[in-house]
Amino acid sequence: MPFVIAQPCIDVKDGTCKDVCPVDCIEEDETMFYIDPDRCIDCNACALYCPVGAIFSTYDLPEEWLGYKKLNADFFKRG
């Protein structure tokens, strides 16, 4: 999973990240956006355009937000 959307996105939902994603791997619920780990191509476009700095490479994800890696992946496992 190359990129993860974390806590700063909660209740902001600007949507720019979704608009610039070339593979349409970002989806949302009523609270925040999520990146599909199976479709993300690690292009970094979403992170560059996130107005709140909520998108991180899994290698740069702050320790206090490590749980968001699983949260993003689990969002796409729901049926």
Secondary structure, DSSP 8 states (H G I E B T S, - for coil): --EEE-GGGTTT---HHHHH-TT--EEE-SS-EEE-TTT-----HHHHH-TT--EEETTT--GGGTHHHHHHHHHTT--
